[in-house]
Amino acid sequence: MSRRTERLNKLIKQEISDLLERKVDDPRLNNLISVTEVSVSPDLRYAKVFVSILGNEENKTDMLTGFTAASGFLRKKLASRLKLKCTPQISFHCDDSIEHGARVSELFNRVNSIE
């Protein structure tokens, strides 16, 4: 991965996080959401945004639907903020790594309390 791609990944992650906090009025996107990673394709045309969503599977499905609906709005806002020649098309994907980490931590705590 080139340095430019890495910088763009970080910049898009920051901007989308900021937009989700302030600009998106979709009620499906009101829960605790964290942008965990952004991966831009080598040609800079596509960006996969990985989000961590706390809740059950139904909430996650609703939120991913909300993200799909809001992707055009978010892309337009990114275009005005980033001033890129071509703003990447955004797709959102669920990232369960935070939940898995919390589960592992809980299991470690149980093992430690048994000893």
C-alpha positions as CSV (number, residue, x, y, z in Angstrom):
1,M,0.0,0.0,0.0
2,S,1.4,3.4,-1.0
3,R,1.8,6.2,1.4
4,R,-0.8,8.2,-0.5
5,T,-3.4,5.4,-0.1
6,E,-2.6,5.2,3.7
7,R,-3.0,8.9,4.1
8,L,-6.3,8.8,2.2
9,N,-7.5,5.9,4.3
10,K,-6.9,7.9,7.5
11,L,-8.4,11.1,6.1
12,I,-11.6,9.4,4.9
13,K,-11.9,7.6,8.3
14,Q,-11.6,10.9,10.1
15,E,-14.1,12.7,7.8
16,I,-16.7,10.0,7.9
17,S,-16.5,9.8,11.6
18,D,-17.0,13.5,11.9
19,L,-19.9,13.5,9.4
20,L,-21.6,10.6,11.3
21,E,-21.4,12.6,14.5
22,R,-22.7,15.9,13.1
23,K,-24.5,15.7,9.8
24,V,-26.4,12.4,9.3
25,D,-30.1,12.6,10.4
26,D,-31.0,9.1,9.6
27,P,-32.7,7.5,12.7
28,R,-31.2,4.1,11.8
29,L,-27.7,5.6,12.4
30,N,-28.3,7.0,15.9
31,N,-26.8,4.1,17.9
32,L,-23.2,3.8,19.0
33,I,-21.2,3.6,15.7
34,S,-17.4,3.5,15.3
35,V,-15.5,3.7,12.1
36,T,-12.8,1.1,12.6
37,E,-11.0,1.1,9.2
38,V,-11.1,2.4,5.7
39,S,-9.6,0.6,2.8
40,V,-9.3,2.5,-0.5
41,S,-8.7,0.6,-3.7
42,P,-5.3,1.1,-5.5
43,D,-7.0,3.1,-8.2
44,L,-8.7,5.3,-5.5
45,R,-12.1,4.8,-7.0
46,Y,-13.6,2.6,-4.3
47,A,-13.5,2.8,-0.5
48,K,-14.6,0.1,1.9
49,V,-15.6,1.6,5.2
50,F,-15.7,-0.9,8.2
51,V,-17.9,0.2,11.0
52,S,-18.4,-1.4,14.4
53,I,-22.0,-1.3,15.5
54,L,-23.1,-2.3,19.0
55,G,-26.4,-4.1,19.1
56,N,-28.2,-7.2,17.9
57,E,-28.1,-8.6,14.4
58,E,-31.4,-6.8,13.4
59,N,-30.0,-3.5,14.5
60,K,-26.8,-4.1,12.5
61,T,-28.8,-5.0,9.4
62,D,-30.9,-1.8,9.8
63,M,-27.8,0.3,10.2
64,L,-26.0,-1.2,7.2
65,T,-29.2,-0.4,5.2
66,G,-29.1,3.1,6.6
67,F,-25.4,3.4,5.6
68,T,-26.2,2.2,2.1
69,A,-28.9,4.9,1.8
70,A,-26.6,7.6,3.2
71,S,-23.6,6.6,1.1
72,G,-24.4,9.1,-1.7
73,F,-24.9,12.0,0.8
74,L,-21.6,11.0,2.6
75,R,-19.7,10.8,-0.7
76,K,-21.0,14.3,-1.7
77,K,-19.9,15.7,1.7
78,L,-16.5,14.0,1.3
79,A,-16.1,15.5,-2.2
80,S,-16.6,19.0,-0.8
81,R,-14.3,18.5,2.1
82,L,-11.4,16.6,0.5
83,K,-11.1,18.3,-2.9
84,L,-10.1,15.1,-4.7
85,K,-10.1,14.8,-8.4
86,C,-12.3,11.7,-8.0
87,T,-14.1,10.9,-4.8
88,P,-14.2,7.2,-4.2
89,Q,-17.5,5.3,-4.1
90,I,-18.2,4.2,-0.6
91,S,-19.4,0.8,0.6
92,F,-20.0,0.0,4.3
93,H,-19.2,-3.3,6.0
94,C,-19.8,-4.5,9.5
95,D,-16.7,-5.0,11.7
96,D,-17.3,-7.3,14.7
97,S,-13.7,-7.0,16.0
98,I,-14.6,-4.8,19.0
99,E,-17.4,-7.2,20.1
100,H,-15.0,-10.2,19.7
101,G,-12.4,-8.4,21.8
102,A,-14.9,-7.6,24.5
103,R,-15.9,-11.3,24.5
104,V,-12.3,-12.5,24.8
105,S,-11.7,-10.0,27.6
106,E,-14.8,-11.3,29.5
107,L,-13.6,-14.9,29.1
108,F,-10.1,-14.0,30.4
109,N,-11.8,-12.3,33.4
110,R,-13.8,-15.5,34.1
111,V,-10.6,-17.6,33.9
112,N,-8.8,-15.3,36.3
113,S,-11.6,-15.2,38.8
114,I,-11.7,-19.1,38.9
115,E,-8.0,-19.3,39.8
